[in-house]
Amino acid sequence: MSFAVQKRTQPGVTGRDPTVYMLCDGAAGRAEVWPALGFNCFHWETVRDGRTLDLLYSDPALFGDGRPTRSGIPILFPFPNRIRDGRFTWQDKQYTLPTNDPSGKNAIHGFACRRPWRVVDQGADAVSAWVTGEFQASRDAPDCLPLWPADYLIRITCRLGVERLRVEAEVENPDRNDLPFGLGYHPYYRLPFASGDLAADGMVRTPAKQMWPLVDSLPIGERQPVDSARDLQTPRLFGDLQLDDVLTGLPGPDADGLCDRGAVQSGRYWVALRASPAFREAVVFTPPHRQAFCIEPYSCTTDAVNLQQRGVDAGLLTLRPGGRWTAIFEMRIDSDIQRANS
């Protein structure tokens, strides 16, 4: 198997760099990353038993006027999901953000998913191909710099291996002030993976034992055991689910330091999800078009920057000046249900 990185020009793009990076593993498959719109890995496919598995959903309008958070794997930073009313206070200073969620009442999904990133590394070896992108507020989105308590630098490496895709994150604080942040990914797993299978027959699972009850998509500030509608600890039929919830109470790491965060199944195959312990929450979401299901690893819950200051352990992370933080999110294809669900 020969890994390589290639570039192509996406037709029909206006107003953005149309360069797409393709991570290839010979004839077995590829992953594609578009740096100009949030460094989004919007496509991942592989060939198993002569069938092409198309694993990520991408909005047909992505390269036109599609929303950057509705395709592939959007990167949600420096906060995932919503901040109530687009307002928060940090170290006695008030901040006001654009209220850009569907309701028009709250800020949503940070700044990095909507902006161009810079490619700073790429390469291939005997076991993987990768591309690394970088986004820094002061350099790449200076208009957003006053909206957050400190400058930040996030570096993401998308790495394609044998039947697996890994997203490796580094966050640095180049500022003189403390940096509060949360990181989330919003992967859309296409259902079905291959033609001939039915989306409704797909299965989803996540080992979360608790949930954050929501009112108007915002946590009330307490955790409760998952109820019957949101209990995905054993695999559930996708066709039976309609969810948009924040789950927690997830297990700790295995021997390799990564944690089970769930799985999505279509036909004979599962995509098993594993992540660093820092990803302590999982949003589960059924898009209205019902062509995908999302299990989203988050390092904090929705509205964490406000909840934390109410004394709620919401998972908000803080980096001192010069500090650095790293984490991994890995997706693995498996036909063994026991392995995928362990």
N, C-alpha and C positions, 0 to 999 in steps of 0.2 A: 504494500500500500504506500502510495506516494502523496505526501501532504504538500500543499503549495498555497500561496496567496496570489490572487489575481485581482485586477481592477477592470471594471466596465463602466460605461457611461449609460445612465438610465435615460431613455427617451422621454420626452414630454414634460420635463421638469422646467419650471420657470421660477426665477428669483432665488434659486439655491444652487449650490454646487451639485451636479448630478452624479458625482463619482460614488460608486458602490464598491466596497471591498468584498471579495468572495474568498472564503476559506474552504479549501477543497481537500477531500481525502480520496483522490483518484476517481474511480468510477462509482464509488460507494455513496457519495453525497456531498453536500456543501451547506455552508451557512453564509448569509449575506448581511452586511452591516452598512447602514447609510449614515456617515458621520455628520452630514449637513443638517439632519433633523434629529438631534439628541443622541447621536451614536446608537441608533436603534438597530438591533439585530432583528430584522423583520422577516427573515426566511431561514428555515432549517429543514433539510430533507435528507433522507437516507434510503438506501435500497436494502430490503430484507426479503429473502425468498423470492426474488424476482419482482417484488412490488415496491413502488416508490411510496414512502411514508412522508407526507407533507405535514409537518408537526406544528407549525406556527401559523395562526391566522393573520392575514394582512388585508386591511381595507383596500378595496380596488381603487379608491381615490387617494391612497397614501401619497403618491407623487404629484397629485394635483392640489386639491383643497382639502384633503383628508386631515382629520385631527391627529396630532402626533401621539396621543395617548390611547389610540384605538387599534393599534397594530403591533405585532411582533412582541418585543420586550422593552417597553418604555422604561427609562431610568428616572426615578422620582427622587429629586434631591434639590435643595437641602431639607425638604420635608415631603413625606409621602401623604397622599390623600388630603384631607381638608384642615384648614385653620379657621376656627369659628369667626365669622364676620370679617375675615381677613385682618384681624387685629391681635396683637399680643404685646406684652411688656417684658423686656429683658434687661436686667440690671438697671432698673429705674428709668429706662427709655422706652417710649412707645413706638411701635412699628405698625404701618398700615400697608397691606398688600392688595393687589388687584383681586376683586371678587369675581373669579372666573370659573366657578363650578357651574354645573347645569342649572342650578337654582338662581344663580347670580347673586348669592348671599355670602359665599365663603371663598377663600383662596384654596386652590387645589394643585397638588402634584409638583410644587417647586418651580424651578426656572430652567433646569438643565435639559428637560425633555423637549423643549421647544426651540432650542438654540443650536447653532452649529458648534461642533467640537473639532479640535485639531488632532490629526493622526500623528502620534509621536513615535510609534514603533510598529513593526510588522515582521513576520518571519515564519519559518516552518522548520521542523526537524523530523526525526523518524517517527514521532508519536503524536504530533499535533501541528496545527497551523493557527496563527494568532494575529490579531491586530489590536493595538492599544490606542485609545483616544483620551484626550485630556480637556478638561473644562475648568476655567478659573474665572470667578466673577469679575475681578478687576480688569482682566484682559479680554474676556470673551463676551461679557454682558455688563459693562460698567454702569448701565442704567439700572441694573438690579442691585448694585452694590449698596445703595442707601436703604434697601428694603430688608436687609438682614444684619445681624449684630456684628458680623466679621466677614472678611474676605475668606474664600475657601478654594481649594483645588481638589477636584476629584479626577481620578485616573481609573479607567475601566479597560480591562483586557478581555476580549471575547476569544475563547480558545476552543477550537474544534478538535476533538480527539476521536478515537475509535468508538462510534456509536454513543458519543456523549458531547455535550456542550457545556462549557464552564464559563462563568462570568466572575472575574476577579476584580475586586474593588480596593482602591487605596484612597483615603481622604487625608489631606494635610491642611493644617492651619498656618497660612503664611502671614497672619495678621498679628497685631499687638494685643488684640482683645480675644477673650474666650469665644469659641465657636460652638454654638448649639446646633445640632443637626440630627436628622434621621435619613435613612436610605431605604428605599423600597424599589422592587421590580414589579412590573405589571404584565407578566407573560400571558399571551392569549394562545392557548393550546387548541389547535384546530380539531374539530370533530365533524366527520370521521377523519382519521389519518389518511385513509386510502379509499379510492372509488370502490363501490361495491359493498361497503360497510354502511351502517346506519348510525347517525349521530346519537339518536335516542337510546341506542343500545350501549353506548359508551359508559364507562364507570369512572367515578372520582372518589378520592379518599384523602383525608388529612387527619393526623392523630391528635388534633386539638381537643382538649377536654373542657375548655372554658371559652366564653365569649364575652365581648364587651357589648352590653345592650346599647342600642342606638336610638336616638330620637332625631329625626330629620338628618340622618346619616352621620350624626356626631355622637361620640360616647358620652354617657351620663356620668362616667367616672368610677364605675365599679365593675368587677368581673363576676360572672355567674357561670355555673355549669352549663354546658351546651344543652339546648332543648332538643326535642326529637326532630324538629325541622332542620337543625344545623349540626346534628351529630353525624359526622363523616368518618368516624373512627373505623367503621367497616365500610367497604366499597358500596356506593349508592349509584343507581342508574341516573345518568345525566338527564334523561327525559323526564324524570320526576322532580327535578330541582329548579328552583327560581330563587337565587340568593344574591345578596349584596351585604355581606356581614364581615365583622372583624373578629377573628378567633384567636385564642391564645391557650396557655396551658400545654405547650408543646414539649416533647421529650428532649433530653440533653444529648450530648454527643456520643457517637460510637467510638470505636478504638482509633479511627483515623481522624477524629476531631470534628467530623461533620454530623449533622442531625437530620433525622427523617422529617420531611416537611410535607409528604404526601405523594400522590401518584394520579395520573390520568391514563385511562385505558381506552383503546379503540381496536376492535378486531382481536387479533392475537397478541397485541403489543401494548406495553405500558411505558410511559415516561415517568420514571421515578425521580423525585425531587429531594435534594439534600442541600444543606446550607450550614454556614457557621452558626454557633450558638447565639451570636448577636442578633440574628433574625428570629426574634422571639414571638412575633405576631404573624398571622396569615390572613389576608383578606381573601374571601371566596366570592366570586362574582360570575353571574350568568349574563352575558351581554344580551340585549333585546333581540338581536338577529339570530341568536341560538346556533351560531356556527362555531362557537368556541366556548371554552370554560377557562376561568382564571383562578389559579392558586398563587397568591402574590406574597412573597416573603418580605416582611417589613422589620426594620430594627426598632420601631416604635409604633404605637397605635395612632389613630387619627387624632388630630388636635393635641399632640403630645406637648407642644411648647406651652400651651395654656394649662393643661391638666397637671403637668409637673409642678407648676408654681402654685397649684392648689393642694399640693402634698400627695398627689396620686403618682404612683410608680408607673409612668406611662412609657418608659423606655427611651426618653430623650437622652442623647449622647452629647458630651461636651469635650472638646479638645482645647487644651491649653495652647498658647502661642508656640509654634514650632512642633506641635504634636502630630502624630500620624496614627492612622487606624486602618486595618485591613480586614477583609471578609470575603468569603467564597459562596457562590451559589452554583450548584451543579445539577444538570439534567442528564439522565442516563436512560437509554432505550433498553428494554428487557422483555423477553417473551416468557420469563419465569415469573408467575404471579407471586409466588412466595418471596422471591428476592425483591421484587418491586414493592411489596407490601410489608417489608421488614425493616 
